[in-house]
Amino acid sequence: MSCKPITFRNVSPDTFKCMKKKLQDYGIHVPPGNKGELSGAGIMANFEWDEESALTITIKERPFFVSCEIAASKLKQFVVECNGS
């Protein structure tokens, strides 16, 4: 049920911090640091940020009724909201 990795570019430190907060507010557990495992709402994913601009998220588990595309779209929404664009 794993999805292909999603890489976001131009993720500044402020954007990364904002995304982590928004995910936590959404009920997703986000560990401290620049890489780890996100979990919550039936989703489990690994994330890694290079501390400059590239953030890669790989969804490992998801509810059967949530496609990889829908999960990726929701993640992209967090990036857009945090980038202010």
Summary of the structure (lengths in Angstrom):
residues: 85
radius of gyration: 11.8
end to end distance: 31.2
largest distance: 34.1
contacts: 219
relative contact order: 0.26
helix: 34%
strand: 28%
